[in-house]
């Protein structure tokens, strides 16, 4: 039996998507979820209580931006900023489907107008400028709107004199916007430089996955880098690196624990301890804000 190249890549893409998502069992109300790593069946409400961490294998399920904020920021303190900023198809880009259609589909799937949600809130009483990326919106890709929202978040932190925190989850720069997406690397890094000049702390929380242009810019330029367990963090993927250097990579390469061991990550924190870890860091910096 033969299959076309198109069908081959379509099936490969489907398998890849399934490998990184939880499997909802065919039960009314989606009351149970199966962990993709160990296959354990978990009651949905128990999974929510456990902050979406598998109780058997400790697999950290990916979180939406709203879940990330609700799990980390004090209840009732988060105020979103710049919610109106969203991507547009200024190049009239078309691959297998028009970019404009991709944006509409991503918005319907994620319930968000863009990859990142930004705002100000409190973490155990400490004021912070916080941004949370959502991988369900076009793989967390960084386009011009993401770069603008991140830049404005840093400017907000500078104006308020409060620490900035970004929870990264990204597949890299968004190819549908061409060079404009790559320019966001320099743009966000420049804005971050102004924070540093004014001694405003910036904390990066790296979640699975954080790759590509996001890693090569604001995601790895923090004063402190925290990562969730076993998160994939890197620029190019391990398969691409192996094919380029023609060598077998070490076990655990580009995972949180490996990066911590080699000095690229300061702390690997389980999700249940993350708020406490952030609180300790914020109390050390002791920024009250204005």
HELIX and SHEET records of a PDB file:
HELIX    1   1 UNK A    5  UNK A   19  1                                  15    
HELIX    2   2 UNK A   44  UNK A   49  1                                   6    
HELIX    3   3 UNK A   65  UNK A   72  1                                   8    
HELIX    4   4 UNK A   99  UNK A  110  1                                  12    
HELIX    5   5 UNK A  138  UNK A  140  5                                   3    
HELIX    6   6 UNK A  144  UNK A  160  1                                  17    
HELIX    7   7 UNK A  175  UNK A  177  5                                   3    
HELIX    8   8 UNK A  179  UNK A  197  1                                  19    
HELIX    9   9 UNK A  212  UNK A  215  1                                   4    
HELIX   10  10 UNK A  218  UNK A  220  5                                   3    
HELIX   11  11 UNK A  238  UNK A  245  1                                   8    
HELIX   12  12 UNK A  256  UNK A  261  1                                   6    
HELIX   13  13 UNK A  271  UNK A  285  1                                  15    
SHEET    1   A 3 UNK A  23  UNK A  24  0                                        
SHEET    2   A 3 UNK A  32  UNK A  34 -1                                        
SHEET    3   A 3 UNK A  41  UNK A  43 -1                                        
SHEET    1   B 7 UNK A  79  UNK A  80  0                                        
SHEET    2   B 7 UNK A 116  UNK A 123 -1                                        
SHEET    3   B 7 UNK A 126  UNK A 133 -1                                        
SHEET    4   B 7 UNK A 163  UNK A 170  1                                        
SHEET    5   B 7 UNK A 202  UNK A 210  1                                        
SHEET    6   B 7 UNK A 224  UNK A 227  1                                        
SHEET    7   B 7 UNK A 267  UNK A 268  1                                        
END                                                                             
